[in-house]
Amino acid sequence: MKEWLIHLSTLYKESEWWSIFWSLIWGIWLKRNTWIFEHKRRNLEEIISKAISVVGEYEKANENSRKMASLCASPSSWKAPAREWYKINSDAALLDGNKAGLGAVMRDYLGDVLVSICDQVEEVYEADVAEAMAARQALKIGLEAGLRRITLESDCLKPINHLGAKIVEATSFGSGNQVAHCLAKLSSSLGELRVWMEEVPLEATDLVNMDIASLND
């Protein structure tokens, strides 16, 4: 078996070929187990079709992940709040069908995530309105989570100025709002309010780690 695989590796270099090959081997193993333990036969065409389908689904999932990463990517660095303070970054994204995605992340001075949220709301037509809704929801959930000494950071100046609070920071998108932006975009696939305590979804993990690393630069 080992020699045969080594020989195959000299003939076939494409990763897609090997993905289908190992999926077929897995299918054959399942066919064998079904016969031994359940005394049922599985059609060979079914195994081949399933193997190709699994590889296709895997490639599609990877492509969606790459698209999401590109949507969330940003070269900017995040600035930490003062010690014993907490920073909330909020953001919004206008989606198809007059919907808006809302996102926010709440972190301490070390960059550790306390709360992250994403949500989707309907009948939103203006970016400023969506940004204001994201900031309002972020503050509401932050207060419910017990945070009191808060700075709010958004990529939209108008709603921030309207808040008129002394502890609010108004900034552009290039100042480290990429995690909140990623969460706002992610809401398009989730479609309802999601709250994560002391973590962010997988799509935003690398961005959080980049922000933490930038604190030491």
Summary of the structure (lengths in Angstrom):
residues: 217
radius of gyration: 23.6
end to end distance: 50.7
largest distance: 72.8
contacts: 671
relative contact order: 0.15
helix: 54%
strand: 19%
